[in-house]
Amino acid sequence: MPKKQKRSKKGGGDDNDGLVKKAQKRKKSLIEKIEGPSASDKLLPRTMEERMAARRIVVVLEKCPLECVTPRKGAIELLNSDDHKGICAKTGRDLADVRPDITHQCLMALLDSPLNKAGKLLIYLHTANNVLIEVHPSLRIPRTFKRFAGLCVELLQRKKIRAAGANETLMKVVSNPVDKYLPPGSRRFGMSVNGRQVKMRDFATELDKAEQESSAVPIVFSVGGVAHGDPVTEANFGANYVEENLSISPFGLSAACVCSKICNEFEYLWGIC
């Protein structure tokens, strides 16, 4: 019988080693870099019924400037005032209207808060182009704006972002309007400079007492994710569902600061931290 020819160890071994090294060096996609929910995320609500049944805070960021642009052939980026000044000048866009970094700041303030980690916070983004995005509480938002911009581009193209190694959708585009995701009977307030002047701590305490006397339902706050203007009073945005506008400071506050104030007061009130 003819002897079997032995394979050359040099050729096969080197090829395999080379493929392994290439696979190790291969860059992961943005979706793969997003971490999925951990064991501590068991406190978070999983179904829509769970989200609507308990005492929670719902924050809707209105008029978020999340928009894709093609600065050159084959490239898709998130439109922003730093990288696309030329495009804004050609189209007559105000640089203050293309500030997606404000949405990034708000999401970091909300998702990193103890209120969210305790499973008491729900977040929706309503973009200037009338795209509604649901954000899962277990999302770990990228720390840098560049990675956040890439994540938003992936989201707007694919309509959803899934966790790596877990059956969890971290961000997804849902159908309008936002009203149908808000529980019936919930109190809905818009944060506006021109609203009724209140002290946030006193207002939250009165609201919580009224909720304890009746059934516990989520409280909705609409916050404008913009550099200027008042989206919560505009017909296509917050004015559709807000029952009253509130002003929590005589000074103009950034959207991220307003989000932090909301979280801090209800964390103190509910004994979370």
HELIX and SHEET records of a PDB file:
HELIX    1   1 LYS A    9  LYS A   25  1                                  17    
HELIX    2   2 LEU A   30  LYS A   33  1                                   4    
HELIX    3   3 ALA A   39  LEU A   43  5                                   5    
HELIX    4   4 MET A   48  ALA A   53  1                                   6    
HELIX    5   5 LYS A   85  THR A   91  1                                   7    
HELIX    6   6 LEU A   95  ASP A   97  5                                   3    
HELIX    7   7 PRO A  100  LEU A  111  1                                  12    
HELIX    8   8 PRO A  114  LYS A  117  1                                   4    
HELIX    9   9 PHE A  145  ARG A  158  1                                  14    
HELIX   10  10 VAL A  178  TYR A  181  5                                   4    
HELIX   11  11 MET A  200  GLU A  213  1                                  14    
HELIX   12  12 PRO A  231  THR A  233  5                                   3    
HELIX   13  13 GLY A  238  ASN A  240  5                                   3    
HELIX   14  14 ALA A  255  LEU A  269  1                                  15    
SHEET    1   A 8 LYS A 160  ARG A 162  0                                        
SHEET    2   A 8 THR A 169  VAL A 174 -1                                        
SHEET    3   A 8 LEU A 132  VAL A 135 -1                                        
SHEET    4   A 8 LEU A 121  THR A 127 -1                                        
SHEET    5   A 8 ILE A  57  CYS A  64  1                                        
SHEET    6   A 8 ILE A 219  GLY A 224  1                                        
SHEET    7   A 8 ARG A 187  GLN A 197  1                                        
SHEET    8   A 8 GLU A 244  SER A 247  1                                        
SHEET    1   B 2 CYS A  68  VAL A  69  0                                        
SHEET    2   B 2 GLU A  77  LEU A  78 -1                                        
END                                                                             
